[in-house]
Amino acid sequence: MSGAEISVPQEPADGLAAVAALRRLADQLEDTAVEQAMRAGWSWPQVAEALGVTRQAVHKKHAPRLIAAGVKLRRR
């Protein structure tokens, strides 16, 4: 890894807890960013490309939550 060194906790449990916390934060950030993009009129392919995943993957992961939140979704 280039750049700054990462300080890893001495205890494996602490390191794993930090990884889990970062994953939860990343998921929350993704949820918020996807909702913001869809409310701004982005298409599923645009969101998928920005995230580096397939349209199907992003739709499967986010569509149910967005529909429940009342977000108007574009077909394409």
N, C-alpha and C positions, 0 to 999 in steps of 0.2 A: 504494500500500500504506500503510495507517495503522499507527501504532505505531512501534516502533524501526526505524531504518534498517538495511539489510543491507549489510554490507561485501563487495563482490565482488572477488575476486582480480584483479590487474592482468593476469595471463597467462590467456588463454582456456583453455589446457590445465588450469590449476589450478582454474578455476571449473567446468569440465566434470567434472573428477575429483571435486570436492566434490559435484556433483549426483549422479553415479553412486554415490558412497558413501552419500549420503542415501537414494537409492532402495533400495539393498541393505538399509540399516537399517530403512526403512519396511516392506519385504517381510518381514524377520525379525520385526519387531514384529507385523505382521498375522498371520503364521503362528502365532506364540505365542498371540496373543489369540484367534484362531479356534479353535485346539486347546483352549484353556482354556474357552471358551464351550461347545464341543461336549461336552467332558468334564463340564461342569456341567449338561448336559441341554438346552441351547438348540437350537432348531430352525433349519433352513437359512433360512427366512424371517426369523427374528429376527436372525440373524447378518447376512444381506444388508441388512436395514433399517438396522442399526447402522453398516454400512460404506458405505451409500448406493449399493449395487449391486443387481443382480437376484439372485434365488435361484439361477438357473441359472449365473450367472457365478461366484458364490462356491462353488457345488458343483463346477463344472468345475475351478476353480483349486485347491481344497483337498481334495476327497474322496479322490483317490488317495493323497496323502501321509498323511491321517488314517487311512485303511484300513490302509495299510502299518504305521502306528504302533500299530495295534490299538485305535483309538478306536471305541467303539460309537456309531454314527450313528443319529439319529432320521430317520424317513421324512418327517415333516411337523411 
